[in-house]
Amino acid sequence: MKIIWSFLTVAGFVGAIIGALLPVIPGIPFLILAIYSLKKLSPSFHRWLSNTRLAKWLQERQPKLAKWLVG
């Protein structure tokens, strides 16, 4: 199962980079995929991500998205 999450993480980051370079392809969904799959891959990353300022901002501004991504 870790192989699948690793592949999805790499694919998400590559897609996000391509989306940042090419205006035709949106990069945000790929970045969300990368963060979500990295959360599933590494529990220590999930703990770190939950304590960042970005996560706290998301929990205040977008509670449903933050619960899905970080929670």
C-alpha positions in Angstrom: 0.0 0.0 0.0 2.9 2.3 0.7 4.0 2.0 -3.0 0.6 3.3 -4.1 0.7 6.3 -1.7 4.3 7.0 -2.8 3.4 7.0 -6.4 0.4 9.2 -5.8 2.6 11.7 -3.8 5.1 11.9 -6.6 2.5 12.2 -9.3 0.7 14.9 -7.4 3.9 17.0 -6.9 4.8 16.5 -10.6 1.3 17.5 -11.6 1.4 20.6 -9.3 4.7 21.7 -10.8 3.4 21.2 -14.4 0.2 23.1 -13.4 2.3 26.0 -12.1 4.3 26.2 -15.3 1.4 25.7 -17.8 -1.7 27.9 -17.3 -3.9 25.4 -19.0 -3.5 22.7 -16.3 -4.7 23.5 -12.8 -2.1 22.8 -10.2 -4.1 23.0 -7.0 -5.9 19.6 -7.3 -2.6 17.9 -7.9 -1.1 19.7 -4.8 -4.1 18.5 -2.7 -3.6 15.0 -4.0 0.1 15.1 -3.1 -0.6 16.4 0.4 -3.3 13.9 1.1 -1.3 10.9 -0.1 1.8 12.1 1.8 -0.5 12.3 4.9 -1.5 8.7 4.4 2.1 7.7 3.7 3.8 9.3 6.7 2.1 9.7 10.1 5.0 12.0 11.3 4.4 14.3 8.3 0.7 14.4 9.3 1.5 15.5 12.8 3.9 18.2 11.5 1.3 19.4 9.0 -1.4 19.6 11.6 0.7 22.1 13.6 1.7 24.5 10.9 0.3 28.0 10.5 -1.3 27.1 7.2 -3.2 24.2 8.8 -4.4 26.5 11.6 -5.5 29.1 9.0 -7.3 26.5 7.0 -9.1 25.2 10.1 -10.4 28.8 10.8 -11.3 29.8 7.2 -12.1 26.5 5.5 -13.1 23.9 8.2 -14.4 21.3 5.8 -11.3 21.4 3.6 -9.0 21.4 6.6 -10.8 18.5 8.2 -10.4 16.5 5.0 -6.7 17.5 4.3 -5.3 17.7 7.8 -7.8 16.2 10.2 
